[in-house]
């Protein structure tokens, strides 16, 4: 194997290992902040759209639940 290619792959795997470790040790607060940042970016770019079908599903489940003889708690 070419020595330059081997060195590149070694660095790539080292960085990947560090990134994996960071992901595993990230706190819930860090993950929440990252998620909020991604959502804010999507909204600002205009690519985040509310899924109307999801609301329809919630309405359907509510209707089914209300029509049961013995409603679930």
Secondary structure, DSSP 4 states (H G I P E B T S, - for coil): --HHHHHHHHHHHHHHHHHHHHHHH--HHHHHHHHHHHHHHHHHHT-----HHHHHHHHHHHHHHHTSSS---
